[in-house]
Amino acid sequence: MADARIVVVDYHKGNLSSVERSLRDVGARVEVSDDPSAIRAADAVVVPGVGAFEDAMDYLRESGEDEAILQATERGVPFLGICLGLHVLFERGDERSDGRPGQSVAGLGVLPGSVTRLEPGRLKVPHVGWDQLHLTAHGRACPLYQGIPEGANVYFTHSYALADDVDDAMVTTRSHYTRSFASGVWANNVFGVQFHPEKSSATGLTILRNFVQRVVG
């Protein structure tokens, strides 16, 4: 697995070490970088998820990382977005810099749809802790979930999630909290997960291992 170089995108909004460490644990050759040229030339790209949608998009645009990510995905290299890294793949998100919902901010637009807040009710927001993945038919065919059973528990920490305007045909998993939401998507070379595989014990490592195998395969 060490021949392929996976770039973890550093957009200066959180600790990337757990993602980097987990990818190394499953045999990947990993580089953490904020250099657009490194992202553009990578064999695979991972965008981890910490912070607010607006802040992330501001930095991606100012740094030129947005164009590099788009060029990498258009080139067909495997891409994995985790939590906020999933959100920015879509056309728009409601999360402003202060963490509150507001006028939508444009995302990368790799995938159609939007990201909206989980509204609190009987359950508190943010959604933090272990919860289940329910595989769709598309998910059962997805390389990321080979060896992952229906109802597997993974770790979440988020206040925003994909909205109902996301195409069902790309949804790999659904999860339920204050509402049902797509917790995973797959479209060609692009994968995204709402949960944190790097914090999801053996299940998360299996998902990351499957991604790395996809990269080298």
N, C-alpha and C positions, 0 to 999 in steps of 0.2 A: 504493500500500500504506500510505501514511502516515496514512490516516484512522482506522484501527482502532488502539486502544490496548491493547497487550499488557503485562500486569503480571507482572514476575518477582518471585516471592515471596522476600523476605528473612527467613529464619528464624535469622539470626545464627550460621550454622554453616559459613561458608566464603566464598571469593572468588567473587562473582557476575559479575565484570567480563567474563570471557570469554564467558559466555552472553549478556550484554547486548550486547557488541560484535558478536558473530556475528549476532544478530537484527537489529541496526542495519545490518550489512553487506548483509543480504538485503532491506532496505527497510522494516523494521518501525518503528513508533513505540513506544518502550519506556519503561516506568517501573519502576524497582526500588523496592519498597515493603514495609514491614512493617505497614502500616495496613490492618486488616480491611475498612474501608469502601472503600478503593481496590481491594482484591482482589474484593470483592463486586460492584463496579460495572464491572469490567474487561470489555473485548470479548473477551479471551482471557487465560488464566493459564498461566504456566510455573513449575514448581517444579524448581529445579536440584538437583544431588546431591553434597553433601560432608558427611561426618560419620557418626555412628551413628544407627540407627533410634530407639533409646530417647531420645536427646538431642533429635532432631528432633521427635518426637511430644510430648515434654515442653514444648518451646517453642511448638509450634503450639497446644497446648491452653491454656497459660498466657496466650498473647497474643490468643487468640480467632481466630487465623488458620485454625484447623481448621474452625470453623463457616463462615467466609467462603469457604473453598475448597469446602466441601460445597454452599453456596448457589449458588456460581458454576457448579459442575458440574451441579447440578440445574436451573439456569436454561438449560442447554444450550450455554454458551459453549465454544469449543474449549479443551481443557486438554492440556498436555504435561508429563509427569513424566520427569525425566532421572535415571538411576541411583537414588540414594536417593529422589528425587522420584517415581520409579516405585514403589519399595518401599512408601512410606507410603500409597499408594492402596489397598493390600490390607488384609485383616482383621487380620493379625498378622505380627510379625517376631521373630526370635530374637536379634537383635543388641542387646546391652546397652550401657550408656554406656562401659564399658571396652573395647569392641570384641570381647568374647568372647561366645559363644552362651550362652544361659541360658533361663529361663522366658520364654515368649512375651510380647511387648508388643503391646497393641492398636494397630492402625493406623487410618486413616480409614474403612476399610470401604467405599470406593466400589466396589471389585471384590472378588469372593470369592477366597480363597486365602491363601497364606502365603509367607514369605521365610525361607530357611534358608542355613546356611553352606556354601560350597564346601569339601569335605573334601580336604586335601592328600594326595598320593600320589606318583606319578611326576612330577607337575607341582606346582609351588609355588603357594601361596596367600599373598597376593592375586594375582588374575589381572590383570596389568598389561601393556598393549601392544595391538598390532593383531591383530584376529581377524575371522573371516568371519561374514557374515549369510546365513542360509539361509531364503529366503522360503517361507512356507506359501501355500496357495491364498488364505487370508484376507489375507495380506500382499501378494499380487500385486494384490488389489483395493483395498488401503489407499491413501488419498491421499498419505500420507507417503512412500511408496516409488515414486512415479511417476518413472521415469527412473533408478532404482537397479537395477543388474543383480544377478542371483543370484550369491552368493559375494563381494559387495563387502566390502572391508575397512574396519573402523571401530575406534575406539580405546576400550579398556576399562580401567577400574581399579576393582576391587571384590573383596570377599571373600564377599559374600552374593549370592544370586540367587533368582529365583522357583522355588518347589517344584513337585512333580509334581501337586499338588492344584489348580493353576490350570487353568481350563477351556480345553481345546484350541481351542474355537471362537473365542476372542478372541486367540489367539497369531498374531502377524504374522511374526515371525522367530524362528529358533532358532540358537543358537551352541553350540559344544562346547569344553569345557576339561577340568576334572576330572570333569564330567558334562555331559550335554546339558541346556540350560536355555532357557526362553523369554527371548529378548533383546529382544522387542518385543511390545506388546499394543495392541489397538484395540477399544473398545466404544462405539459411538455417537459422542459428542463427545469421548471421553476416549482419549488416546494416551499410551503410555509406552514408554520405551526404556532398556535397561540400559547401553548404551554412551553415550559423550559426543559428540554431534554437533558441539559447539563445538570439539572437538579432533580431528575426523575429516576435516580437509582438505576437498576439493571434494565428497566424498560427504556429509559432514555438513552442509555449507552447502546442498546440494540438498534434504536432508531438512528443514532449517529453513525454506528458501524454500517448500517444499511446505506446511508448517504455516502460514506466514504467508498464503499464497494461500488456504488453507482459511478462515482468519480473515476475510479481506476478501471472500471469495466467498459 
